Amino acid sequence: MAVAVADLIFLIIFTTIPFSISQPTEKAPPPAADSCNGIFLSYSFNQGAKLPPNLTVMARQPYRFESTLSILNNGLQELKSWKVFVGFQHDEFLVSASGAVLADGNSIPGNVGNGTVFAGFPMSNLKTAIETAGDFTQMQVQVKLLGTQFGVAPPNNPMPSNISLANDGYLCTKPILQGKSEMHVCCSPDPRVKTNITTSEVFLARQNGDLTIMYDVTRTYDSSYWAQVTISNHNPLGRLDYWKLSWDWMRDEFIYSMKGAYPSVVDSTECIFGRQGTYYRDLDFFNVLSCKRRPTIVDLPPTKANDTTLGLIPFCCRNGTLLPSHMDPSKSISAFQMQVLKMPPDLNRSQITPPQNWQISGVLNPAYKCGQPVRVSPSEFPDSSGLPLNSTAVVSWQIVCNITHVKKDIPKCCVSFSSYYNESVIPCRTCACGCSLNSARTCNATSPVMLLPAEALLVPFENRTAMAIAWAGLKHFPVPNPMPCSDNCGVSINWHLYTDYRDGWSARITLFNWGEVNFADWFAAVQMKKAAPGFQAMYSLNATTLELDGSNSTIFMQGHLGLNYLVGETDGVNPAKDPRVPGKQQSVISFTKKNIQGLNMAAGDGFPTKVFFNGEECLLPKILPANNSRRNLARFIPSILMLGFVFLFIQQ
């Protein structure tokens, strides 16, 4: 009997051990997933530990956290390019995330304390149970998160405030907290959202954005491929000057050669001392352009456009300028090509991994946030043979970038106001474009600006002190001590209410460039709530109205041919005694009041509510010029009445 029992125990152990070893390492979905007929999301806190240093302020004490984010497709349609928002709320610093990247284009490690959106990589699409016979390896992805959080000590768990699917066309229920360490939510397709994409289509539709980037693979070989990168500007008020483009290679790729653009730093050191140097033993790394995991690419000057080695790429070599398409469609696109060398084990023609975490920036331009690459239908290009046919890319990805407005962003341009009915000019705000930490020693960074005479706008801020004090004495204005700090803006714009009469009115706009950067093909735009539809003409500049967001309230202006260059600041006639002179452009604008009711120019209708320069929104003054016409009229009323009485007496 004892032998039989021993044999039975041995049999159980023998048959159980191989079964347990063959199980997948990923955790099975929680039971709550069975009741979700859509996309099931779960967030599980696994473990954590206190990290040095030991702080007395417990809210700043760091702790390690390890957690798992799971995405499971229990629906009827394949989930393509999944994105999930996790509402981190404990100032989390993310160190690693397996199977995902940050959808906003930022790299890991990085701060995610205000919440972040994860995008799938390399597994970006999740198939259904129907098309995989319930294969969880194709239906589900589990992202292992490792990072640091602050202030949540054991036994409390640092759970997020929310998790939700960030893909368009889905509605998520309210997250359910199960116990203290798990949160889950079910997201289903929104029945109100209609889509033209069928479940049989392989690729997602191309998306709209302020700026789009196409990553098209045009030729592919076992260990390398050629890619064309095309940047297109779609925002009528967006632009880039001297653009810089960067991304992260995910599989140890490196750039061997380029046409139409170039790395900002040519360096092959990381290849020589890395895996690349070991594998490519016979390669002359002197010819390699960049081995950085995150290269930065810059445009070439126009002189290289027809260079047989570096140029001859359509839409290349613009010195990094991207204009709105309504200014010049041919200058709203930039393109370049590059030869990319791959590393094992990706040594076959079909194994191509797009770069991730794209970012693009310019000089005195809006800030852009870029999403992750999305696989789209292959792009088509005119055939190089010249025949009337198109050739398609091998594979294409689209990156969508949108202009972002963050509260902490510092403006790069500012506006001053003046008018015909007031002799004083309201200059740009104190520290409108920021002030240095040392400013407090010499000036007041919070003091209101001092009103100025009009001629003071023509000289640099450091030369205005005597003029401001003299004007204050003449007009009996207070003089703060210390004096207000400068606006520190590279570009300032003066809007002057020029005339106001019964049937119309006019304004004068003057642009000043106080920086060293020259702006070719510059543009400016003003938005006015009520008066813009009455725009008639601009005399020294080229202007037109733009309809944005369904409102015809924006006036877009640029220089005529030959006047489209806003030069930087230059020396005066006698540099030893004369102040420096800003680059300047100026024009009068005329408006009509016909068919526009209730306009009051001095009360604000004659001044813009928003001003843009090269796509960057400028900071406006907080106040308008005071209208003294009523005060002057009241002063002269007794004299007018006396003259009236005299006139009546003479008539009698």
Salt bridges, closest charged atoms under 4 A:
GLU66 OE2 - ARG64 NH2 2.95
GLU78 OE2 - LYS127 NZ 3.92
ASP91 OD2 - ARG60 NH1 3.28
ASP190 OD1 - ARG192 NE 3.22
ASP222 OD1 - ARG349 NE 3.90
ASP241 OD1 - ARG239 NH2 2.63
ASP248 OD2 - ARG293 NH1 3.80
ASP248 OD1 - ARG294 NH1 2.89
ASP252 OD2 - ARG275 NH2 2.90
ASP346 OD2 - ARG251 NE 2.86
GLU423 OE1 - LYS475 NZ 2.30
ASP500 OD1 - LYS593 NZ 2.58
ASP503 OD1 - ARG502 NE 3.62
ASP521 OD2 - LYS331 NZ 3.47
GLU569 OE1 - ARG580 NE 3.04
ASP571 OD1 - ARG580 NH1 2.58
ASP605 OD2 - LYS530 NZ 3.80
GLU616 OE1 - LYS412 NZ 3.91
